[in-house]
Amino acid sequence: MAKSRFSTLFKGLQEKVFAPMEDPKMPLAEHLEELRVRLTRAVIILGIVFATTFYFSEAIMALVRIPLENAFVFVKFSDQYSLDSIIKHRNFGELVTWLSTGEFVMRWEPSGLASHVPLVFLAPAEAIWNNVKVSMLFATFLLMPYLLWEIWMFSSPGLHAHERRFVLPFVILSSMAFYAGLAFCYFVVLPFALNFLVNFGLTSGYKAQLSIAAFVGFNLWFLLIFGLMFELPLAITLLARLGWVNAVMLRKYWKWALVGSFTIAAILTPTPDPFNQAIMAVPMYSFYELGIIGAKLFGKKKSAAEVSSGPAAATAVARSS
């Protein structure tokens, strides 16, 4: 009974969200003309937004430095003891009491690396070029919902009517997933990775001097990859909804997905160390598992004729052999 209610709920949700669209057809010449119009419009709008972001490029560069200068840290509060006194006294009983009383709080605090890690430029045009690069990518991030809408609307005439009804849900959900990936990378992944890697170098006795190009490239590349990575469950669910994949097929190849996640992470990470590879590969495979769940819940269901024809076809093949 509960299972039937659950299925009815999801079926009603799918019918409301994925409303059908009309089935217009478009000749090739008209399709190419639409491509020219949409590209021109997108480039003009992107240029206007880029001019605005470049005007505020210094403020944007300050935002890029924040993951290096700050980080979320877990703080354990206790009324009886403090961590400093426990370390000073080296008392195991105080440590147990400190861990059993109080609460963990995650706080956004300065990392203390700002004064130890100056940013330098190694070429005359490096500083202004990185301001241009940051401004362009920031403008692209802001316009991502609009760009996704243009891409989908251009592709829609080549799709069937039941496939084109995913336009609005695709744009909304993919934009939300992309911005969620940016936020997760900016507030969690980048501060953790930068503080770990830079502190490792400092404690090893090296002096930190990061070039603007290397630092900006590291940050922006991670932001872009995690923004796209958060799209993976939605992409898998969409493919399952269109009937191109299913949960059984995806579950069958989970080992390949795991190996592929680490392989892709090794290629995409800007540094060859396994630490950055792991912090990219583990979320990537986790999103693959979420995509399997989405494919199971929202995947295209086989019709009664297809289900009944399966055993009949197998029986016919067995008899003929």
C-alpha positions, 0 to 999 in steps of 0.5 A: 500500500505504501509502495503504491502511494509512493509510486503515485506521488512520484508519477504525479510529480513527474507529470507536473514538472515535465509538462509536454511541449509542442512539436515544431519542425525546422529546416536546416537553413533556418536552424543555422540562422537560429544558431547565428542569432543565438550565438550573437545574442549570447556573445553580446550579453556576455560582453556586457556582463564581462565589462561590468565584472572587469570594472570590479576585477579588483574586488573579484580578485579579493574574493578569489583570495578568501579560500586561502585566507579563511577556512571552516574549522571545527571547535570543541567548546567545554566549560571545564577544560580547553584544548590549550590546557590539555596540551599543556598538562598532557592529561588524558583524563582531561582530554576524555572529559573535554571530548565528552562534554561540550559541543562541536561548532564549525566556524569560519576563521582566518587561516593565518596564511595571508601574511605568509603567502604573498602573490607575485607576478612573473611576467609584465602582463600576468597581473592584468591578464589574470584580472581579465580571466577572472572577470570573464569566468565570473561573468560566465558563472553569472550567466550560466542559467541563460547560457544553458537556456540558449543551448537547450532551446537551440537543441530542442528542434532536433528532439522529440516532443516528449524530450523537449518538455524537460527544458524548464526543469533542466535549466532550473535544476542544472543552474541550482546544481552548478551554483551548489557545486561552486559554493561547495568548492569555494567554502569547503574544498578550496580552503581545505586543499589550499591550507593543507598544501601551503601549510605542508610546504611551510612546515617543510621549511620552504618559503611560499611565493605563489604566482598570480597565474598559478593561484588563480588557475588553481582556484578557477579550475577547481570551481569550474570542475566542481560546478560541472561535477554537481551536474552529474546526477542531473545528467544521469537522471535526464538520460534515464528519463529519456530512456537512454540508460537505466539504474540496472545498467549503471549499477552493473558498471559501478567498478568502471565508474569508480576507476574512471572517477580517479582517472578523470580526477588525475587528469583534471587536477592541476597538481599531480599529488594524490590528495587533490585527486582524492578530493575530486574523485570521491565526490565524483563517484558519490554523484554517480551513485546519486545519479543511479538513485535518480535514474531509479526514481525518475527513469523511463518505465517500460510499457506493459507491451515491452515487459511482456515481449521480453520473455516472449522474445527470449523463448522464441530465440531459445526455440530457434536455437 
